[in-house]
């Protein structure tokens, strides 16, 4: 168990940490398969030769959500006291909680019926696996938006830079004048806009990698996606955000976002400079009126000037 915890904590990328945690658990417990599902975090990880089907996992997650809905706020207690599974079932499910209060995912382990039930020692190990997953989830994702944190994004960015066989595009997205919103409507409204925007990004960009870079800026890595395709997705994001509206007293606010799109240059060794073309294009979008998409063009005079700066 110590090996499992140590190795999970050594990873920068939460996907790699979760995948290795499941694989180590599967091997130690002689499982057919292990599945971790977190729709809210856009995560679906499955290992082993015969894991449970994701549709069945989703149904198990929904049953836990139903229990929570009737729990009167005592989430952990309600899930602990849920009915025992049928001994003939080859799969068992465990909730993954955030701060012991919010259900953020489900762990499902599948075992051949002939292997027998989990022993007390096995159950103890599963409890440790659950706490390890919760640890990775807590540190691997932004607490406000639920998006992957920068270290995990950076790990995927590094891998993409070494992949010369695939096309990658980058987006840099900056919500316009969020500081004004915080001053006028209050920080709670600003946080609500950030959460709503993160939901839009998950909806439009799934299954691509998205992170929150600063308080009001985001980045996305799009695999097997041309710049032209990325621009279409960025336009969709802009439109969906414009559809939202916030009001406080005499003030109304419709949020907007400026987006820069650029092609990822392969074999880039300095990760700090990888996002620069998309960032420069994003700033050009702000300069040209906000709430729009600009694609990095090496022949654009104003963009060249900004790159020089």
Residue, then its C-alpha position, 0 to 999 in steps of 0.5 A: x500500500x505504501x508503494x501505491x501511495x508513494x507512486x501516486x503522489x510522485x506524478x505531476x499528471x493526475x491522469x497518470x497517477x489515477x491510471x497507475x493507482x487503478x492498475x496497481x490495485x487490480x494486480x494486487x487484488x487479482x481483479x478482472x478490471x477497475x474503473x474510475x468515473x467522474x463525469x464532473x471532472x470529465x474523467x473515465x479511466x478503465x484498466x484490466x481485461x474485463x472491467x464493468x461496462x461504463x453504462x453500468x458504472x454510470x447507473x451505479x453512480x446514479x444510484x449513489x446520487x439518489x441516496x445522496x438526494x435523500x441523505x438530508x446532508x449527511x452524505x458520507x454516512x448515507x453512502x456508508x449505510x447503503x444496502x450491501x451488494x448482492x454476494x453474487x455480483x462480480x462488481x462492487x462500487x465505492x464513492x469518491x468524495x470531496x472533503x467528505x461531502x460532495x460525490x465527485x466520482x465512483x470506483x468500481x472493481x470487478x472480480x471473477x465470481x470463482x475468486x471469491x469475496x474480498x477479504x478484510x485485508x483486501x477491503x482495507x486496501x480498497x479503502x486506501x485506494x479510495x483515499x489515494x484517489x481522493x488525494x489525487x483529485x483534491x490536488x489535481x483539479x482546481x477547486x473552483x472550476x473542477x478543471x485539471x490543474x496546471x501540473x497535469x496540463x503541463x504533463x500532457x503538453x510535454x507529451x504532445x510536444x514530443x508527438x510529431x505524428x499528430x496535429x495539436x492546436x492550442x487555445x488561450x481564453x481570457x474572460x473579459x473585464x472579470x475584475x469589473x464584474x467582481x467590483x460591481x456585482x461581487x466576487x460570488x458572481x465572478x466565481x459563478x461566471x468562472x464555474x459556468x464558463x468551465x462547464x461550457x469548456x467541458x461541454x464544447x471541448x470534451x474530451x480535450x485537455x483544459x486548465x485554468x491558468x490564472x484567475x480569469x484565463x484558461x488554456x486548452x490542448x486539442x489533440x488531432x484538431x486543426x487550427x481551423x477546427x479549433x477556431x470553430x470550437x472557439x466561436x461556439x464557446x464565445x457564443x455560449x458564454x454570450x448567452x448568459x446574463x447576470x443582473x444586480x439592481x440596475x446593473x446588467x452584465x453579459x460576459x464575453x471571452x477573448x480567445x487566441x488559437x494557434x498550432x502547437x509546434x512539435x519538438x518545442x523544448x521550452x514549455x513556457x514558450x509553447x502557449x505564447x502564440x495563443x496568448x498573443x492571439x488572445x491579446x490581439x482579440x482583446x485589442x480588436x474589440x473583445x469577445x472574439x477569436x483570433x488565430x495566430x498568423x505569422x504574417x499579421x503585423x500587429x501580432x508580429x509586433x506583440x511577439x517581439x514585445 
